[in-house]
Amino acid sequence: MEERVAIYPGSFDPITTGHLDIIRRSAKLFDRLIVVVMSNYRKAGSHAFTVEERVELVRKCTADMENVSVDSYMGLLADYARQQKAVAVVKGLRAVSDFEDEFQQALINKRLNEDFETLFLAASSENMFLSSSVIKQVCVLGGDVTPFLPERVSQEIIEKLMKG
């Protein structure tokens, strides 16, 4: 039987406890999960962390997950999925407002690569309000964001955000 590979794409700028929750839950559903750090063209130039830094932060957070690997990609997700022989892409949804954009992306990806599906996972209730953007804003304004960041990398993220 062929290995069932899924992809969890995102900008992860920075990775949050919400992202990590989706990674853990997704890893249980597939033989292999590839977390892919991607650049969002709509946020070009506004990333707090380089692609390399984001990949390293995600790697540190997933080091104990045997079936999870981390990569980066700058092209079309549908092409990457084809290259990796992925059967699915996993998307986390926080609220109804996330759904419209994610649904549109799912339909486009299906047209570009009919061999893979999009799986939507609802955010856990404790993470529904989390976004990387909110964490960056609260941190820069002096708020405590440690409860929203993976423990392994929280100080590293906070120090980088505070340097601006």
DSSP file with accessible surface (Angstrom, degrees, kcal/mol):
  #  RESIDUE AA STRUCTURE BP1 BP2  ACC     N-H-->O    O-->H-N    N-H-->O    O-->H-N    TCO  KAPPA ALPHA  PHI   PSI    X-CA   Y-CA   Z-CA
    1    1 A M              0   0  221      0, 0.0     2,-0.1     0, 0.0     3,-0.1   0.000 360.0 360.0 360.0 137.9    0.0    0.0    0.0
    2    2 A E        -     0   0  140      1,-0.1     2,-0.1     0, 0.0     0, 0.0  -0.407 360.0-100.7 -74.3 143.3    1.3    3.4   -0.9
    3    3 A E        -     0   0   95     -2,-0.1     2,-0.8     1,-0.1    -1,-0.1  -0.385  30.9-130.9 -62.8 133.8    2.2    5.9    1.8
    4    4 A R        -     0   0  109     -2,-0.1    28,-1.8    -3,-0.1    27,-1.2  -0.816  30.2-172.2 -93.1 110.0   -0.4    8.5    2.5
    5    5 A V  E     -ab  32  86A   4     -2,-0.8    82,-3.0    80,-0.5    83,-1.1  -0.852   5.9-174.6-107.7 134.8    1.3   11.9    2.5
    6    6 A A  E     -ab  33  88A   0     26,-2.4    28,-2.8    -2,-0.4     2,-0.4  -0.894  13.6-142.2-123.9 158.3   -0.4   15.2    3.4
    7    7 A I  E     -ab  34  89A   0     81,-2.0    83,-3.3    -2,-0.3    28,-0.2  -0.963   6.2-165.5-121.1 135.0    0.9   18.7    3.3
    8    8 A Y  E     -a   35   0A  15     26,-2.8    28,-2.1    -2,-0.4     2,-0.2  -0.914  21.5-170.7-117.3  99.2    0.2   21.5    5.9
    9    9 A P  E     +a   36   0A  13      0, 0.0     2,-0.3     0, 0.0    28,-0.2  -0.581  19.3 130.3 -91.0 154.8    1.2   24.8    4.2
   10   10 A G  E     -a   37   0A  22     26,-1.9    28,-2.7    -2,-0.2    -2,-0.0  -0.946  60.9-110.9 178.3 170.2    1.4   28.1    5.9
   11   11 A S        -     0   0   22     -2,-0.3     4,-0.1    26,-0.2    -1,-0.1   0.784  37.6-163.3 -85.8 -29.7    3.6   31.2    6.4
   12   12 A F    >   -     0   0    1      2,-0.2     3,-0.7     1,-0.2    46,-0.1   0.906  12.9-179.8  50.1  52.1    4.2   30.3   10.1
   13   13 A D  T 3  S-     0   0    2      1,-0.6    35,-0.2    35,-0.0    -1,-0.2  -0.622  85.8  -6.9-118.9  71.4    5.4   33.9   10.8
   14   14 A P  T 3  S-     0   0    0      0, 0.0    -1,-0.6     0, 0.0    -2,-0.2   0.591  94.9-119.3 -98.3 174.8    5.7   32.9   13.6
   15   15 A I    <   -     0   0    1     -3,-0.7     2,-0.2    -4,-0.1   142,-0.0  -0.409  35.8-163.3 -66.1 141.9    4.5   29.4   14.4
   16   16 A T     >  -     0   0    4    133,-0.2     4,-2.3    -2,-0.1   133,-0.3  -0.745  36.9-101.2-121.2 172.6    1.8   29.4   17.2
   17   17 A T  H  > S+     0   0   37    131,-2.3     4,-2.1    -2,-0.2     5,-0.1   0.817 123.6  58.9 -63.8 -28.2    0.3   26.8   19.5
   18   18 A G  H  > S+     0   0   13    130,-0.4     4,-2.0     2,-0.2    -1,-0.2   0.927 106.0  46.1 -65.5 -45.5   -2.6   26.8   17.0
   19   19 A H  H  > S+     0   0   35      1,-0.2     4,-2.5     2,-0.2    -2,-0.2   0.935 112.2  51.3 -59.4 -46.7   -0.4   25.7   14.2
   20   20 A L  H  X S+     0   0   12     -4,-2.3     4,-2.7     1,-0.2    -2,-0.2   0.875 107.0  53.8 -62.7 -36.1    1.3   23.1   16.4
   21   21 A D  H  X S+     0   0   31     -4,-2.1     4,-2.5     2,-0.2     5,-0.2   0.935 109.6  47.3 -63.1 -44.5   -2.2   21.7   17.3
   22   22 A I  H  X S+     0   0    5     -4,-2.0     4,-2.7     1,-0.2     5,-0.2   0.909 111.7  52.0 -64.3 -39.7   -3.1   21.3   13.7
   23   23 A I  H  X S+     0   0    0     -4,-2.5     4,-2.6     2,-0.2    -2,-0.2   0.954 111.3  46.1 -61.4 -49.4    0.3   19.7   13.0
   24   24 A R  H  X S+     0   0  117     -4,-2.7     4,-1.0     1,-0.2    -2,-0.2   0.922 115.4  45.7 -60.3 -46.5   -0.2   17.1   15.8
   25   25 A R  H  < S+     0   0   71     -4,-2.5     4,-0.5     1,-0.2     3,-0.4   0.903 114.4  48.0 -66.2 -39.3   -3.8   16.3   14.8
   26   26 A S  H >X S+     0   0    0     -4,-2.7     3,-1.4    -5,-0.2     4,-0.9   0.876 103.5  61.1 -68.3 -39.2   -2.9   16.0   11.1
   27   27 A A  H 3< S+     0   0   12     -4,-2.6     3,-0.3     1,-0.3    -1,-0.2   0.795 100.3  56.4 -60.6 -26.4    0.1   13.8   11.8
   28   28 A K  T 3< S+     0   0  178     -4,-1.0    -1,-0.3    -3,-0.4    -2,-0.2   0.708 106.2  50.7 -75.5 -20.4   -2.2   11.2   13.4
   29   29 A L  T <4 S+     0   0   85     -3,-1.4     2,-0.3    -4,-0.5    -1,-0.2   0.644 110.3  45.3 -92.5 -18.3   -4.3   11.0   10.2
   30   30 A F  S  < S-     0   0   20     -4,-0.9     3,-0.1    -3,-0.3   -25,-0.1  -0.886  73.9-125.2-129.1 158.6   -1.5   10.4    7.7
   31   31 A D  S    S+     0   0   82    -27,-1.2     2,-0.3    -2,-0.3   -26,-0.2   0.870 101.9  12.2 -66.9 -36.8    1.5    8.2    7.3
   32   32 A R  E     -a    5   0A  68    -28,-1.8   -26,-2.4    -3,-0.0     2,-0.5  -0.998  65.9-162.4-144.5 138.1    3.6   11.3    6.6
   33   33 A L  E     -ac   6  68A   0     34,-2.9    36,-2.4    -2,-0.3     2,-0.6  -0.987   5.5-159.9-121.6 128.1    2.9   15.0    7.1
   34   34 A I  E     -ac   7  69A   2    -28,-2.8   -26,-2.8    -2,-0.5     2,-0.6  -0.939   7.1-153.5-107.5 117.1    5.1   17.7    5.4
   35   35 A V  E     -ac   8  70A   0     34,-3.1    36,-2.5    -2,-0.6     2,-0.6  -0.832  17.3-161.0 -87.5 120.1    4.8   21.1    7.0
   36   36 A V  E     -ac   9  71A   0    -28,-2.1   -26,-1.9    -2,-0.6     2,-0.6  -0.920  11.7-148.9-114.3 116.1    5.6   23.6    4.2
   37   37 A V  E     -ac  10  72A   0     34,-2.9    36,-1.9    -2,-0.6     2,-0.3  -0.735  28.9-179.9 -79.5 120.0    6.7   27.1    4.9
   38   38 A M  E     - c   0  73A  28    -28,-2.7     2,-0.5    -2,-0.6    36,-0.2  -0.837  29.1-118.3-121.5 158.6    5.4   29.2    2.0
   39   39 A S        -     0   0   59     34,-0.6     2,-0.7    -2,-0.3     5,-0.1  -0.855  21.5-141.2 -96.6 129.4    5.6   32.9    1.2
   40   40 A N    >   -     0   0   40     -2,-0.5     3,-2.0     1,-0.2     4,-0.2  -0.812   5.0-151.4 -89.8 114.6    2.3   34.6    0.9
   41   41 A Y  G >  S+     0   0  189     -2,-0.7     3,-1.0     1,-0.3    -1,-0.2   0.803  95.8  59.8 -59.6 -26.4    2.5   37.0   -2.0
   42   42 A R  G 3  S+     0   0  137      1,-0.2    -1,-0.3    -3,-0.1    -2,-0.0   0.693 110.7  41.2 -73.7 -18.3    0.0   39.3   -0.3
   43   43 A K  G X  S+     0   0   76     -3,-2.0     3,-2.5     2,-0.0     4,-0.3   0.169  82.3 149.4-111.3  15.6    2.3   39.6    2.7
   44   44 A A  T <  S+     0   0   76     -3,-1.0    -3,-0.1     1,-0.3    -5,-0.0  -0.229  72.4  12.3 -54.0 132.3    5.5   40.0    0.7
   45   45 A G  T 3  S+     0   0   86      1,-0.1    -1,-0.3     0, 0.0    -4,-0.1   0.370 109.9  86.4  83.4  -6.1    8.0   42.1    2.6
   46   46 A S    <   +     0   0   71     -3,-2.5     2,-0.2     3,-0.0    -2,-0.2   0.330  54.5 121.2-109.6   8.8    6.1   42.0    5.8
   47   47 A H        -     0   0   43     -4,-0.3     4,-0.1     1,-0.1     3,-0.0  -0.533  49.6-156.8 -75.1 136.1    7.4   38.8    7.3
   48   48 A A  S    S+     0   0   34     -2,-0.2     2,-0.4   -35,-0.2    -1,-0.1   0.757  81.3  43.9 -78.0 -27.0    9.1   39.2   10.7
   49   49 A F  S    S-     0   0    8     -3,-0.0    -1,-0.1     2,-0.0    -3,-0.0  -0.924  86.9-117.5-121.2 145.1   11.1   36.0   10.1
   50   50 A T     >  -     0   0   66     -2,-0.4     4,-2.5     1,-0.1     5,-0.2  -0.287  34.9-106.0 -69.8 165.2   13.0   34.8    7.0
   51   51 A V  H  > S+     0   0   20      1,-0.2     4,-2.7     2,-0.2     5,-0.2   0.927 123.1  52.1 -57.6 -43.8   11.9   31.6    5.4
   52   52 A E  H  > S+     0   0  143      1,-0.2     4,-2.2     2,-0.2    -1,-0.2   0.895 109.5  48.5 -61.9 -41.7   15.0   29.8    6.8
   53   53 A E  H  > S+     0   0   67      2,-0.2     4,-2.5     1,-0.2    -1,-0.2   0.912 111.9  49.5 -64.9 -41.7   14.2   31.1   10.3
   54   54 A R  H  X S+     0   0    5     -4,-2.5     4,-2.4     2,-0.2     5,-0.2   0.917 110.2  50.4 -65.4 -41.4   10.6   29.9   10.0
   55   55 A V  H  X S+     0   0   11     -4,-2.7     4,-2.7     1,-0.2    -1,-0.2   0.939 111.9  48.2 -60.2 -45.6   11.6   26.5    8.8
   56   56 A E  H  X S+     0   0   86     -4,-2.2     4,-2.4    -5,-0.2    -2,-0.2   0.902 110.1  51.2 -64.6 -40.9   14.0   26.1   11.7
   57   57 A L  H  X S+     0   0    2     -4,-2.5     4,-1.8     2,-0.2    -1,-0.2   0.931 112.2  46.6 -61.9 -44.0   11.4   27.2   14.3
   58   58 A V  H  X S+     0   0    0     -4,-2.4     4,-1.6     1,-0.2    -2,-0.2   0.916 110.6  53.5 -65.4 -40.7    8.9   24.6   12.9
   59   59 A R  H  X S+     0   0  115     -4,-2.7     4,-0.6     1,-0.2     3,-0.3   0.913 107.8  50.2 -59.6 -43.3   11.6   21.9   12.9
   60   60 A K  H >< S+     0   0   72     -4,-2.4     3,-0.6     1,-0.2    -1,-0.2   0.893 111.8  48.6 -62.1 -38.6   12.4   22.6   16.5
   61   61 A C  H 3< S+     0   0    2     -4,-1.8    -1,-0.2     1,-0.2    -2,-0.2   0.741 118.4  38.6 -73.7 -24.0    8.7   22.3   17.4
   62   62 A T  H >< S+     0   0    6     -4,-1.6     3,-2.4    -3,-0.3     6,-0.2   0.270  78.4 112.9-110.6  10.2    8.2   19.1   15.5
   63   63 A A  T << S+     0   0   79     -3,-0.6    -1,-0.1    -4,-0.6    -2,-0.1   0.786  78.7  51.1 -56.4 -29.3   11.5   17.3   16.4
   64   64 A D  T 3  S+     0   0   93     -3,-0.2     2,-0.8    -4,-0.2    -1,-0.3   0.395  88.6  91.8 -91.4   5.8    9.7   14.7   18.4
   65   65 A M    X   -     0   0   24     -3,-2.4     3,-1.7     1,-0.2    -1,-0.1  -0.849  59.5-164.9-105.1 102.9    7.2   13.8   15.7
   66   66 A E  T 3  S+     0   0  202     -2,-0.8    -1,-0.2     1,-0.3    -4,-0.0   0.784  85.1  46.1 -60.7 -33.4    8.6   11.0   13.6
   67   67 A N  T 3  S+     0   0   48    -35,-0.1   -34,-2.9   -37,-0.1     2,-0.5   0.262  95.7  91.8 -98.5  16.3    6.3   11.3   10.7
   68   68 A V  E <   +c   33   0A  17     -3,-1.7     2,-0.3    -6,-0.2   -34,-0.2  -0.926  48.4 176.3-113.4 130.0    6.5   15.1   10.3
   69   69 A S  E     -c   34   0A  46    -36,-2.4   -34,-3.1    -2,-0.5     2,-0.4  -0.864  19.0-137.8-124.1 163.7    9.1   16.8    8.1
   70   70 A V  E     +c   35   0A  11     -2,-0.3     2,-0.3   -36,-0.2   -34,-0.2  -0.972  28.5 155.9-127.0 138.6    9.5   20.5    7.3
   71   71 A D  E     -c   36   0A  58    -36,-2.5   -34,-2.9    -2,-0.4     2,-0.3  -0.871  29.3-130.8-146.2 174.3   10.3   22.1    4.0
   72   72 A S  E     +c   37   0A  45     -2,-0.3     2,-0.3   -36,-0.2   -34,-0.2  -0.959  20.7 180.0-131.3 155.1    9.9   25.4    2.2
   73   73 A Y  E     -c   38   0A  47    -36,-1.9   -34,-0.6    -2,-0.3     4,-0.1  -0.979  19.5-168.0-155.9 141.9    8.4   26.1   -1.3
   74   74 A M        +     0   0  111     -2,-0.3     2,-0.1   -36,-0.2     3,-0.1   0.269  67.0  66.8-116.5   9.1    7.9   29.2   -3.3
   75   75 A G  S    S-     0   0   39      1,-0.2     2,-0.3     2,-0.0   -36,-0.1  -0.165  98.1 -39.0-109.7-153.4    5.7   28.0   -6.1
   76   76 A L     >  -     0   0   91      1,-0.1     4,-2.0    -2,-0.1     3,-0.4  -0.546  44.2-138.8 -75.2 133.6    2.2   26.7   -6.6
   77   77 A L  H  > S+     0   0   15     -2,-0.3     4,-2.8     1,-0.2     5,-0.2   0.879 103.5  59.2 -59.0 -38.1    1.0   24.4   -3.8
   78   78 A A  H  > S+     0   0    0      1,-0.2     4,-1.8     2,-0.2    -1,-0.2   0.888 106.5  47.6 -60.6 -38.5   -0.6   22.1   -6.4
   79   79 A D  H  > S+     0   0   60     -3,-0.4     4,-2.4     2,-0.2    -1,-0.2   0.915 111.5  49.8 -68.0 -43.2    2.8   21.6   -8.1
   80   80 A Y  H  X S+     0   0    3     -4,-2.0     4,-2.2     1,-0.2    -2,-0.2   0.924 109.1  52.4 -62.0 -42.6    4.5   20.9   -4.8
   81   81 A A  H  X>S+     0   0    0     -4,-2.8     5,-2.5     1,-0.2     4,-0.6   0.912 109.3  49.6 -60.4 -41.7    1.8   18.3   -3.9
   82   82 A R  H ><5S+     0   0  115     -4,-1.8     3,-1.1    -5,-0.2    -1,-0.2   0.939 110.2  50.6 -62.9 -44.6    2.3   16.6   -7.2
   83   83 A Q  H 3<5S+     0   0  112     -4,-2.4    -1,-0.2     1,-0.3    -2,-0.2   0.871 115.6  42.2 -60.6 -37.7    6.1   16.5   -6.6
   84   84 A Q  H 3<5S-     0   0   52     -4,-2.2    -1,-0.3    -5,-0.2    -2,-0.2   0.426 107.3-124.8 -89.4  -2.7    5.6   15.0   -3.1
   85   85 A K  T <<5 +     0   0  146     -3,-1.1   -80,-0.5    -4,-0.6    -3,-0.2   0.872  47.9 175.8  57.1  39.7    2.8   12.6   -4.2
   86   86 A A  E   < -b    5   0A   7     -5,-2.5   -80,-0.2    -6,-0.2    -1,-0.2  -0.519  30.1-161.8 -77.1 143.1    0.6   14.1   -1.6
   87   87 A V  E    S+     0   0A  54    -82,-3.0    30,-2.3     1,-0.2     2,-0.3   0.592  72.1  16.6 -96.0 -15.9   -3.0   12.9   -1.3
   88   88 A A  E     -bd   6 117A   7    -83,-1.1   -81,-2.0    28,-0.3     2,-0.4  -0.997  55.5-142.7-155.3 155.3   -4.2   15.9    0.7
   89   89 A V  E     -bd   7 118A   0     28,-2.7    30,-3.2    -2,-0.3     2,-0.5  -0.970  25.5-143.7-116.0 136.2   -3.5   19.4    1.9
   90   90 A V  E     - d   0 119A   0    -83,-3.3     2,-0.4    -2,-0.4    30,-0.2  -0.884  17.2-175.5-104.0 132.2   -4.5   20.2    5.5
   91   91 A K  E     - d   0 120A  18     28,-2.8    30,-2.8    -2,-0.5     2,-0.4  -0.993  16.8-140.8-127.8 132.4   -5.9   23.7    6.3
   92   92 A G  E     - d   0 121A  22     -2,-0.4     2,-0.5    28,-0.2    30,-0.2  -0.748  14.1-156.3 -89.7 138.4   -6.8   24.9    9.7
   93   93 A L  E     + d   0 122A  27     28,-2.6    30,-3.0    -2,-0.4     3,-0.1  -0.973  17.6 176.2-118.1 126.3   -9.9   27.1   10.1
   94   94 A R        -     0   0   89     -2,-0.5     2,-0.3     1,-0.3    -1,-0.1   0.810  69.2 -10.1 -91.2 -40.5  -10.3   29.5   13.0
   95   95 A A  S >> S-     0   0   49      1,-0.1     3,-1.4    34,-0.0     4,-0.9  -0.939  77.5 -88.2-151.8 172.0  -13.6   31.1   12.0
   96   96 A V  H >> S+     0   0  131     -2,-0.3     4,-1.0     1,-0.3     3,-0.8   0.865 120.6  66.1 -57.0 -33.3  -16.1   31.4    9.2
   97   97 A S  H 3> S+     0   0   99      1,-0.3     4,-0.6     2,-0.2    -1,-0.3   0.819  98.5  52.6 -61.6 -29.7  -14.1   34.3    7.8
   98   98 A D  H <> S+     0   0   28     -3,-1.4     4,-2.2     1,-0.2    -1,-0.3   0.823  98.2  68.4 -70.5 -31.5  -11.2   31.9    7.1
   99   99 A F  H <X S+     0   0   85     -4,-0.9     4,-3.3    -3,-0.8     5,-0.3   0.888  90.5  56.6 -62.4 -43.5  -13.4   29.6    5.1
  100  100 A E  H  X S+     0   0  160     -4,-1.0     4,-2.0     1,-0.2    -1,-0.2   0.941 113.7  38.9 -57.2 -49.9  -14.2   31.8    2.1
  101  101 A D  H  X S+     0   0   49     -4,-0.6     4,-2.3     2,-0.2    -1,-0.2   0.928 118.7  47.9 -66.5 -44.7  -10.5   32.3    1.2
  102  102 A E  H  X S+     0   0   35     -4,-2.2     4,-2.4     1,-0.2    -2,-0.2   0.880 110.5  52.0 -65.9 -37.3   -9.5   28.7    2.0
  103  103 A F  H  X S+     0   0   92     -4,-3.3     4,-2.3    -5,-0.2    -1,-0.2   0.926 109.1  49.9 -65.2 -42.8  -12.5   27.3    0.1
  104  104 A Q  H  X S+     0   0  114     -4,-2.0     4,-2.2    -5,-0.3    -2,-0.2   0.929 111.5  48.7 -61.1 -44.3  -11.5   29.3   -3.0
  105  105 A Q  H  X S+     0   0   52     -4,-2.3     4,-3.0     1,-0.2    -1,-0.2   0.899 109.1  53.6 -62.4 -39.8   -7.9   28.1   -2.7
  106  106 A A  H  X S+     0   0   13     -4,-2.4     4,-2.2     2,-0.2    -1,-0.2   0.915 109.1  48.0 -62.1 -42.6   -9.1   24.5   -2.4
  107  107 A L  H  X S+     0   0   92     -4,-2.3     4,-1.8     2,-0.2    -1,-0.2   0.915 113.4  47.1 -66.0 -41.3  -11.2   24.7   -5.6
  108  108 A I  H  X S+     0   0   86     -4,-2.2     4,-2.2     1,-0.2    -2,-0.2   0.939 111.9  50.3 -65.4 -45.4   -8.3   26.2   -7.5
  109  109 A N  H  X S+     0   0   16     -4,-3.0     4,-2.4     1,-0.2    -1,-0.2   0.892 108.3  53.2 -60.6 -38.8   -5.9   23.6   -6.2
  110  110 A K  H  < S+     0   0   70     -4,-2.2    -1,-0.2     1,-0.2    -2,-0.2   0.888 109.8  48.0 -64.2 -38.3   -8.3   20.8   -7.2
  111  111 A R  H  < S+     0   0  224     -4,-1.8     3,-0.3     1,-0.2    -1,-0.2   0.871 115.5  44.8 -68.9 -35.6   -8.4   22.3  -10.7
  112  112 A L  H  < S+     0   0   75     -4,-2.2     2,-0.2     1,-0.3    -2,-0.2   0.776 133.3  15.7 -78.3 -29.0   -4.6   22.5  -10.9
  113  113 A N    ><  -     0   0    4     -4,-2.4     3,-1.3    -5,-0.2    -1,-0.3  -0.743  62.5-176.0-148.0  95.2   -4.1   19.0   -9.4
  114  114 A E  T 3  S+     0   0  148     -3,-0.3    -4,-0.1     1,-0.3    -3,-0.1   0.593  75.1  75.8 -72.1  -6.5   -7.1   16.7   -9.4
  115  115 A D  T 3  S+     0   0  123      2,-0.0     2,-0.4   -27,-0.0    -1,-0.3   0.433  89.7  59.8 -86.9  -0.8   -5.1   14.0   -7.5
  116  116 A F    <   -     0   0    3     -3,-1.3   -28,-0.3    -7,-0.2     2,-0.2  -0.970  65.3-148.3-134.0 152.4   -5.2   15.7   -4.1
  117  117 A E  E     -d   88   0A 111    -30,-2.3   -28,-2.7    -2,-0.4     2,-0.5  -0.707  16.5-123.3-109.2 161.3   -7.9   16.8   -1.7
  118  118 A T  E     -d   89   0A  34     -2,-0.2     2,-0.5   -30,-0.2   -28,-0.2  -0.918  21.1-162.4-106.5 129.9   -8.2   19.6    0.9
  119  119 A L  E     -d   90   0A  60    -30,-3.2   -28,-2.8    -2,-0.5     2,-0.5  -0.960   6.1-153.7-113.0 119.9   -9.0   18.6    4.4
  120  120 A F  E     -d   91   0A  60     -2,-0.5     2,-0.5   -30,-0.2   -28,-0.2  -0.842   8.4-168.3 -96.1 126.9  -10.3   21.4    6.7
  121  121 A L  E     -d   92   0A  24    -30,-2.8   -28,-2.6    -2,-0.5     2,-0.2  -0.968  20.9-128.4-112.9 127.5   -9.6   21.0   10.4
  122  122 A A  E     -d   93   0A  62     -2,-0.5   -28,-0.2   -30,-0.2     3,-0.1  -0.508  31.2-109.3 -71.1 138.0  -11.4   23.3   12.8
  123  123 A A        -     0   0   16    -30,-3.0     5,-0.1    -2,-0.2    -1,-0.1  -0.337  38.5 -99.7 -62.4 146.4   -9.1   25.1   15.3
  124  124 A S    >>  -     0   0   26   -106,-0.1     3,-2.4     1,-0.1     4,-0.7  -0.395  37.1-109.1 -63.2 150.3   -9.4   23.9   18.9
  125  125 A S  G >4 S+     0   0   97      1,-0.3     3,-0.8     2,-0.2     4,-0.3   0.846 118.4  56.3 -55.8 -34.8  -11.5   26.3   20.9
  126  126 A E  G 34 S+     0   0  115      1,-0.2    -1,-0.3     2,-0.1     3,-0.1   0.632 114.0  40.7 -73.9 -10.1   -8.5   27.6   22.9
  127  127 A N  G X4 S+     0   0   14     -3,-2.4     3,-1.5     1,-0.1    -1,-0.2   0.388  80.6 103.7-115.3   2.3   -6.8   28.6   19.6
  128  128 A M  T << S+     0   0   88     -3,-0.8    -2,-0.1    -4,-0.7    -1,-0.1   0.780  86.0  44.5 -60.9 -27.6   -9.7   30.0   17.6
  129  129 A F  T 3  S+     0   0  124     -4,-0.3    -1,-0.3    -3,-0.1     2,-0.2   0.530  91.0 110.5 -93.8  -6.3   -8.6   33.6   18.1
  130  130 A L    <   +     0   0    7     -3,-1.5     2,-0.3     4,-0.1     3,-0.1  -0.461  32.8 157.5 -78.9 138.8   -4.9   33.1   17.4
  131  131 A S     >  -     0   0   23     -2,-0.2     4,-2.2     1,-0.1     5,-0.2  -0.974  48.4-121.6-148.5 153.1   -3.1   34.4   14.4
  132  132 A S  H  > S+     0   0   12     -2,-0.3     4,-2.5     1,-0.2     5,-0.2   0.887 113.8  56.3 -60.3 -37.4    0.6   35.1   13.8
  133  133 A S  H  > S+     0   0   64      1,-0.2     4,-2.2     2,-0.2    -1,-0.2   0.918 107.5  46.8 -62.2 -44.3   -0.3   38.8   13.1
  134  134 A V  H  > S+     0   0   60      2,-0.2     4,-2.9     1,-0.2     5,-0.3   0.917 111.2  52.2 -65.3 -41.7   -2.1   39.2   16.4
  135  135 A I  H  X S+     0   0    2     -4,-2.2     4,-2.5     1,-0.2     5,-0.2   0.929 109.6  49.2 -61.2 -43.8    0.8   37.6   18.3
  136  136 A K  H  X S+     0   0   39     -4,-2.5     4,-2.4     1,-0.2     5,-0.2   0.937 113.4  47.0 -60.7 -44.9    3.3   40.0   16.5
  137  137 A Q  H  X S+     0   0  123     -4,-2.2     4,-1.8     2,-0.2    -2,-0.2   0.939 113.9  45.9 -63.9 -47.6    1.2   43.0   17.4
  138  138 A V  H  <>S+     0   0   52     -4,-2.9     5,-2.9     1,-0.2    -1,-0.2   0.922 113.8  49.9 -63.6 -41.2    0.7   42.0   21.1
  139  139 A C  H ><5S+     0   0    3     -4,-2.5     3,-2.0    -5,-0.3    -2,-0.2   0.945 109.6  49.2 -63.4 -49.2    4.4   41.2   21.5
  140  140 A V  H 3<5S+     0   0   86     -4,-2.4    -1,-0.2     1,-0.3    -2,-0.2   0.843 109.4  54.0 -61.7 -31.0    5.7   44.4   20.1
  141  141 A L  T 3<5S-     0   0  135     -4,-1.8    -1,-0.3    -5,-0.2    -2,-0.2   0.354 126.3-100.5 -87.4   6.7    3.3   46.4   22.3
  142  142 A G  T < 5S+     0   0   61     -3,-2.0    -3,-0.2     1,-0.3    -2,-0.1   0.520  73.1 142.7  94.3   6.8    4.7   44.6   25.4
  143  143 A G      < -     0   0   33     -5,-2.9     2,-0.8    -6,-0.2    -1,-0.3  -0.406  58.9-104.1 -79.6 158.2    2.0   41.9   26.0
  144  144 A D        +     0   0  108      1,-0.2    -1,-0.1    -2,-0.1    -5,-0.1  -0.721  42.9 166.9 -84.3 110.8    2.8   38.4   27.2
  145  145 A V    >   +     0   0    1     -2,-0.8     3,-2.0     1,-0.1     4,-0.4   0.390  44.3 106.1-104.7   3.9    2.5   36.1   24.2
  146  146 A T  G >  S+     0   0   48      1,-0.3     3,-1.2     2,-0.2    -1,-0.1   0.837  74.2  58.9 -57.0 -34.8    4.2   33.0   25.8
  147  147 A P  G 3  S+     0   0   80      0, 0.0    -1,-0.3     0, 0.0    -2,-0.1   0.730 107.7  48.3 -66.9 -14.5    0.9   31.2   26.3
  148  148 A F  G <  S+     0   0   56     -3,-2.0  -131,-2.3     2,-0.1  -130,-0.4   0.408 102.0  73.5-104.2  -0.8    0.3   31.4   22.5
  149  149 A L  S <  S-     0   0    5     -3,-1.2  -133,-0.2    -4,-0.4     5,-0.1  -0.893  92.7 -97.2-116.6 145.4    3.7   30.2   21.4
  150  150 A P    >>  -     0   0    6      0, 0.0     3,-1.7     0, 0.0     4,-1.1  -0.384  35.4-128.3 -58.2 133.8    5.2   26.7   21.4
  151  151 A E  G >4 S+     0   0  178      1,-0.3     3,-0.5     2,-0.2     4,-0.5   0.853 103.0  63.2 -55.6 -38.6    7.3   26.4   24.6
  152  152 A R  G 34 S+     0   0  131      1,-0.2    -1,-0.3     2,-0.1     4,-0.1   0.732 120.7  20.3 -59.9 -26.3   10.4   25.2   22.7
  153  153 A V  G <> S+     0   0    1     -3,-1.7     4,-2.5     2,-0.1    -1,-0.2   0.355  90.0 106.5-126.7   5.2   10.7   28.4   20.7
  154  154 A S  H <X S+     0   0   13     -4,-1.1     4,-2.7    -3,-0.5     5,-0.2   0.912  84.4  44.9 -59.8 -46.4    8.8   31.1   22.6
  155  155 A Q  H  > S+     0   0  107     -4,-0.5     4,-2.6     1,-0.2    -1,-0.2   0.908 112.9  52.1 -65.9 -38.1   11.8   33.0   23.9
  156  156 A E  H  > S+     0   0   80      2,-0.2     4,-1.9     1,-0.2    -1,-0.2   0.921 112.9  45.2 -61.6 -43.4   13.5   32.9   20.5
  157  157 A I  H  X S+     0   0    0     -4,-2.5     4,-2.6     2,-0.2     5,-0.2   0.942 113.3  49.2 -66.8 -47.1   10.4   34.3   18.8
  158  158 A I  H  X S+     0   0   29     -4,-2.7     4,-2.5    -5,-0.2     5,-0.2   0.927 110.5  50.4 -60.9 -46.0    9.8   37.0   21.5
  159  159 A E  H  X S+     0   0  112     -4,-2.6     4,-1.4    -5,-0.2    -1,-0.2   0.921 112.2  47.2 -59.2 -43.9   13.5   38.2   21.3
  160  160 A K  H  X S+     0   0   68     -4,-1.9     4,-1.0    -5,-0.2    -2,-0.2   0.923 113.2  48.1 -65.1 -43.5   13.3   38.4   17.5
  161  161 A L  H  < S+     0   0    9     -4,-2.6     3,-0.4     1,-0.2    -2,-0.2   0.881 109.4  53.1 -65.9 -36.8   10.0   40.3   17.5
  162  162 A M  H  < S+     0   0  105     -4,-2.5    -1,-0.2     1,-0.2    -2,-0.2   0.804 103.5  56.6 -70.8 -27.3   11.2   42.7   20.2
  163  163 A K  H  <        0   0  178     -4,-1.4    -1,-0.2    -5,-0.2    -2,-0.2   0.771 360.0 360.0 -71.7 -25.5   14.3   43.6   18.1
  164  164 A G     <        0   0  102     -4,-1.0    -3,-0.1    -3,-0.4    -2,-0.1   0.606 360.0 360.0  70.8 360.0   11.9   44.5   15.3
